[in-house]
């Protein structure tokens, strides 16, 4: 993941955060984060997130394009969606990597970049 942190561009970061600019997409991602790396079938995901049908398909396409989730077919009948945990972690690190550099604040008694 360290290599990815140094190579992620502002365009990629902006795209990912733009994808999360919808309450429904954020809810979908939160459900998938709770589900863990195994993910859920689209049916289960729809039930848990209260986003179903073509609306769910639309949001999954956007989240997949932004690199936040992945989808895979399991046989002919089920498509699973799971979070790209490394990407989500890289985005968090990207936001916090320069935390407090221009101030005297501390977190838990330590500067985050020390």
N, C-alpha and C positions, 0 to 999 in steps of 0.2 A: 504494500500500500504506500510505502514511503515514496517510491518512484512516481506513483500516480499523483501524489500531493504536489510534487514539483512540476508535473507536466500538465495539470489541469488548467485550462484557459478560462479567462473571464467569460468568454462566449459560452463555454460548456456550463459553467456555474450559473450564468444568467438563464440559460435554457432550462436547467434543472429547477431552479427556483421559480421560473415562470410556469413550469408544469405544475408546481405546487400552489399556484395562485388561485386554485379553485377549492372551495370547501369540500366538494365531493371527491376530488382527486386526493386531497390531504386525508380524508377519511379512509379512502381505499388504501393508501400507503400505511396509515396507522394500523388498520386491520391486518395487513400483510406483515408488518413488523411484529405484531403480537403473535401471529401464526408461526413465526420462525422461518428458517431456511427451506423447510419442506413446502411452504406455500399452501395454497388452497385451490380447489377447483373453482372455475368461474362461477358455478352455481352457489357454492359455499360462500365465496367472496361477495356475491351479490346479496345474499341473505344477511350476512354479517354487517355489510356496509350500507344496506338499504339503497343500493344503486344497482339496478338490474337492466337486462336487455341491451338494446342498442346504445343506451347512455353509458352503461358499464363498458361496452366494447370501445366506444369513443374515448373514454377516459383512460382505459388500459393502453390504447394506441399511443396516446400522448405521453403517458408515464414511461412506456417502453422506449419511445423515441428519445426521451430525455435521459435514458440510461438509468432510471430509478428502479425499474422492475424488469424481470425477464419472463417470458412465457414459453411453454413447451407443450407439445402434444404428448399425451399418454394414450396410446392406442388411437382409435378413431373417434372416441367420444368425449374425452375430457382434456381441457386445456388448463394447465396449472399456471399460476402466477406467483412469483416469489420476489421478494425485495433483493435488489443488488446492494447488499449490506456494505460492501467495500465502498461503493459510490456514495452512499449516504454518509458514511464515516468521513470520506474525503471532503465532502461538502461542509460538514461540521468543522473539520479541522481548518478548512480554507477560511471559514468565517472567524475562527478564534485564533488563528496563527499570530496575529498582530495585536491581540487583546492587551490593552493597557500600556502599550509601548509609549504613548504620548501622555501618560498620566502616572500618578503615584499609587493607583489602586492595586490591591493584591487580592488574590483568590486563595482562600485557605492558607494564608500566610506566605505564599510563594508567588512569584511572578510566573505566569503560565509558560513563558518561553525560556526559562532558566534551565 
